[in-house]
Amino acid sequence: YTQVDNRISDLELESSSPGSVHLFSAAMRPFAPEPSKVRMLSPLLLPIALLLGMMAAVIFDFLDPHIYTSEDIEGVLGFAPIGSLFANGDVTQLMFDECVLRLAAAVDHSARLAGVHTFVMTSTDAQAGTTTTVENLAYALASLGSKVITIDSCGNANPVAYVAVGLNDTNYQTSLSHPTASLRQPTTAPSLHTPTVNAHTLPGRVTPLPSFVNNAFKNLTNDYDVVLIDAAPLLSSAETEYLARCADVTILLTCAGKTTKAKLLRAARLLERLDVPGTATVINKVSLLRVDKSIRNDVREFEERSETTTSHLKTRFHPYRVGESPLNQNPEQTVSQRAV
């Protein structure tokens, strides 16, 4: 009884003391640690974590403003591009040549059926590969039998003509026997002379367009089947806007992973405002990992077939530039270097 009375008095003293925290009963030491719940919850947490990761990837891809495939361009503009070029290193050279050939076939089809001759190749971004694409396209068109000339609108390089010469050509065989005979070669590219401008006509700050750019829409269409003009990016060049108005078709080159949907839409609205005669798009540097599974399977099948039939493939005609005449080479050496 004495201990109970002392305990009651202590409790009364603690309850009546001015402190806010009181010790009622000391905690007891546990007999064993509580079991972990990780093993029990892991079968439920793993699917949830995978689902959240997939949702984050889908949301990030949905909100990504860049263009990666032809389907992205078709979703923005409403029509598919005429060509799709893979990035360097993702496919073999033969597969890349096939993509360039498809692009050349589309341009050749337009030139033959629609009667268009002048094509302006421009881009939405700087360093999108316009110059390289124009050169590859010119080689492919020349291999299809078209007389092509490429022009740099900035005037940094001379115009280059492309033409294919085959060994079964009568003129070519005659030229090998008689060097003075006529050779089937491209017409000499026009000279790059800056037109004389009257000081009273144009202010000194205005730089006129090079003469070969103006002549490309007047005289070169009579001598060449296709005229390819390498122009500066459309959104930052007034000369490109002028060329787009004058050319038959304006090819807008986009760079996969670099061009944004908003910039592509701006370029499309600008071409619509300029009222250009024709418009087409090409996507460059497409990653093989971004395309559909069916396209990857097609690429893999083509590469496997090309590896097994490399020795049976026919060598294509290799068009050469102006000045690279076969007359400068040994006829026996030339014949040995080309496939019969």
HUFEN-V937081 format. One record per residue. N is the residue number from 1. SS is DSSP state (hx for helix, st for strand, lp for the rest). OMEGA is omega in radians with two decimals (* if undefined). Layout:
N&SS&OMEGA / N&SS&OMEGA
This chain:
1&lp&3.13 / 2&hx&3.14 / 3&hx&3.12 / 4&hx&3.10 / 5&hx&3.10 / 6&hx&-3.12 / 7&hx&3.11 / 8&hx&3.12 / 9&hx&3.10 / 10&hx&3.13 / 11&hx&3.09 / 12&hx&3.12 / 13&hx&-3.13 / 14&hx&-3.12 / 15&hx&-3.13 / 16&hx&3.14 / 17&lp&-3.09 / 18&lp&-3.13 / 19&lp&-3.13 / 20&lp&-3.12 / 21&lp&-3.11 / 22&lp&3.08 / 23&lp&3.13 / 24&lp&3.14 / 25&lp&-3.14 / 26&lp&-3.13 / 27&lp&3.12 / 28&lp&3.11 / 29&lp&-3.13 / 30&lp&3.12 / 31&lp&-3.12 / 32&lp&3.11 / 33&lp&3.12 / 34&lp&-3.14 / 35&lp&3.14 / 36&lp&3.14 / 37&lp&-3.11 / 38&hx&-3.14 / 39&hx&-3.13 / 40&hx&-3.08 / 41&hx&-3.10 / 42&hx&3.08 / 43&hx&3.11 / 44&hx&-3.10 / 45&hx&-3.10 / 46&hx&3.08 / 47&hx&3.12 / 48&hx&3.12 / 49&hx&3.10 / 50&hx&3.12 / 51&hx&3.11 / 52&hx&3.10 / 53&hx&3.10 / 54&hx&3.11 / 55&hx&3.11 / 56&hx&3.12 / 57&hx&-3.14 / 58&hx&3.13 / 59&hx&3.13 / 60&hx&3.12 / 61&hx&3.12 / 62&hx&-3.13 / 63&hx&3.14 / 64&lp&-3.07 / 65&lp&-3.06 / 66&st&3.12 / 67&lp&-3.09 / 68&lp&-3.06 / 69&lp&3.10 / 70&hx&3.13 / 71&hx&3.09 / 72&hx&3.10 / 73&hx&3.13 / 74&hx&3.11 / 75&hx&-3.13 / 76&hx&-3.03 / 77&hx&-3.11 / 78&lp&3.07 / 79&lp&-3.07 / 80&lp&3.09 / 81&lp&-3.13 / 82&lp&-3.13 / 83&st&3.11 / 84&st&-3.09 / 85&st&-3.12 / 86&st&3.12 / 87&lp&3.13 / 88&st&3.12 / 89&lp&3.13 / 90&lp&-3.12 / 91&st&3.10 / 92&lp&-3.13 / 93&hx&3.12 / 94&hx&3.11 / 95&hx&3.09 / 96&hx&3.09 / 97&hx&3.09 / 98&hx&3.11 / 99&hx&3.10 / 100&hx&3.13 / 101&hx&3.07 / 102&hx&3.09 / 103&hx&3.12 / 104&hx&3.11 / 105&hx&3.10 / 106&hx&3.11 / 107&hx&3.13 / 108&hx&3.09 / 109&hx&3.11 / 110&hx&-3.13 / 111&hx&-3.09 / 112&hx&-3.05 / 113&hx&-3.10 / 114&hx&3.12 / 115&lp&3.11 / 116&lp&-3.07 / 117&lp&-3.07 / 118&st&-3.14 / 119&st&3.07 / 120&st&3.11 / 121&st&3.11 / 122&st&-3.07 / 123&st&3.07 / 124&lp&-3.12 / 125&lp&3.05 / 126&lp&3.13 / 127&lp&3.09 / 128&lp&3.13 / 129&lp&-3.10 / 130&hx&-3.10 / 131&hx&3.12 / 132&hx&3.13 / 133&hx&3.11 / 134&hx&3.14 / 135&hx&3.11 / 136&hx&3.12 / 137&hx&3.12 / 138&hx&3.09 / 139&hx&-3.12 / 140&hx&3.10 / 141&hx&3.10 / 142&hx&3.09 / 143&hx&3.06 / 144&lp&3.08 / 145&lp&-3.13 / 146&lp&3.01 / 147&lp&-2.97 / 148&st&3.00 / 149&st&3.11 / 150&st&-3.07 / 151&st&3.03 / 152&st&-3.07 / 153&lp&3.13 / 154&lp&-3.14 / 155&lp&3.14 / 156&lp&-3.12 / 157&lp&3.12 / 158&lp&3.04 / 159&lp&-3.10 / 160&st&3.11 / 161&st&-3.12 / 162&st&3.10 / 163&st&3.14 / 164&lp&3.13 / 165&lp&3.14 / 166&lp&-3.14 / 167&lp&3.13 / 168&lp&3.12 / 169&lp&-3.12 / 170&hx&3.13 / 171&hx&-3.14 / 172&hx&3.11 / 173&hx&3.13 / 174&hx&-3.11 / 175&hx&3.09 / 176&hx&3.12 / 177&hx&-3.13 / 178&lp&-3.08 / 179&lp&-3.12 / 180&lp&-3.12 / 181&lp&-3.12 / 182&lp&-3.13 / 183&lp&3.08 / 184&lp&-3.12 / 185&lp&-3.06 / 186&lp&3.05 / 187&lp&-3.12 / 188&lp&-3.11 / 189&lp&-3.12 / 190&lp&-3.13 / 191&lp&-3.08 / 192&lp&3.09 / 193&lp&3.11 / 194&lp&-3.10 / 195&lp&3.11 / 196&lp&-3.08 / 197&lp&3.10 / 198&lp&-3.09 / 199&lp&-3.13 / 200&lp&-3.10 / 201&lp&-3.12 / 202&lp&3.07 / 203&lp&-3.11 / 204&lp&-3.12 / 205&lp&-3.09 / 206&lp&3.10 / 207&lp&-3.12 / 208&lp&3.07 / 209&lp&3.11 / 210&lp&-3.06 / 211&hx&-3.08 / 212&hx&3.07 / 213&hx&3.10 / 214&hx&3.14 / 215&hx&-3.11 / 216&hx&-3.12 / 217&lp&-3.07 / 218&lp&-2.99 / 219&lp&-3.00 / 220&hx&3.12 / 221&hx&3.09 / 222&hx&-3.09 / 223&hx&-3.06 / 224&lp&3.12 / 225&lp&-3.09 / 226&st&3.06 / 227&st&3.14 / 228&st&-3.11 / 229&st&3.09 / 230&st&-3.05 / 231&lp&3.10 / 232&lp&3.10 / 233&lp&-3.00 / 234&hx&-3.02 / 235&hx&-3.08 / 236&hx&-3.09 / 237&lp&3.05 / 238&hx&3.10 / 239&hx&3.11 / 240&hx&3.07 / 241&hx&3.11 / 242&hx&3.14 / 243&hx&3.12 / 244&hx&3.09 / 245&hx&-3.05 / 246&hx&-3.06 / 247&lp&3.11 / 248&lp&-3.12 / 249&st&3.04 / 250&st&-3.14 / 251&st&-3.12 / 252&st&-3.11 / 253&st&3.08 / 254&st&-3.12 / 255&st&-3.12 / 256&lp&-3.13 / 257&lp&-3.13 / 258&lp&3.13 / 259&lp&3.11 / 260&st&3.13 / 261&hx&3.13 / 262&hx&3.13 / 263&hx&3.08 / 264&hx&3.11 / 265&hx&3.06 / 266&hx&3.13 / 267&hx&3.12 / 268&hx&3.10 / 269&hx&3.09 / 270&hx&3.09 / 271&hx&3.09 / 272&hx&3.11 / 273&hx&3.11 / 274&hx&3.14 / 275&lp&-3.13 / 276&lp&-3.12 / 277&lp&-3.12 / 278&lp&-3.10 / 279&st&3.04 / 280&st&-3.13 / 281&st&3.07 / 282&st&3.09 / 283&st&-3.05 / 284&st&3.07 / 285&st&3.12 / 286&st&3.10 / 287&lp&-3.13 / 288&lp&3.14 / 289&lp&-3.07 / 290&lp&-3.07 / 291&lp&-3.14 / 292&lp&3.14 / 293&hx&3.12 / 294&hx&3.11 / 295&hx&3.09 / 296&hx&3.09 / 297&hx&3.10 / 298&hx&3.12 / 299&hx&-3.14 / 300&hx&3.12 / 301&hx&3.12 / 302&hx&-3.14 / 303&hx&3.10 / 304&hx&3.12 / 305&hx&3.13 / 306&hx&3.10 / 307&hx&-3.12 / 308&hx&-3.08 / 309&lp&-3.11 / 310&hx&-3.10 / 311&hx&-3.11 / 312&hx&-3.13 / 313&lp&3.09 / 314&lp&3.11 / 315&lp&-3.14 / 316&lp&3.05 / 317&lp&3.12 / 318&lp&3.12 / 319&lp&-3.13 / 320&st&-3.02 / 321&lp&3.09 / 322&lp&-3.14 / 323&lp&3.12 / 324&lp&-3.08 / 325&lp&3.09 / 326&hx&3.08 / 327&hx&3.12 / 328&hx&-3.11 / 329&lp&3.07 / 330&lp&-3.10 / 331&hx&3.14 / 332&hx&3.11 / 333&hx&3.13 / 334&hx&-3.13 / 335&hx&-3.12 / 336&hx&-3.11 / 337&hx&-3.09 / 338&lp&3.13 / 339&lp&3.14 / 340&lp&*
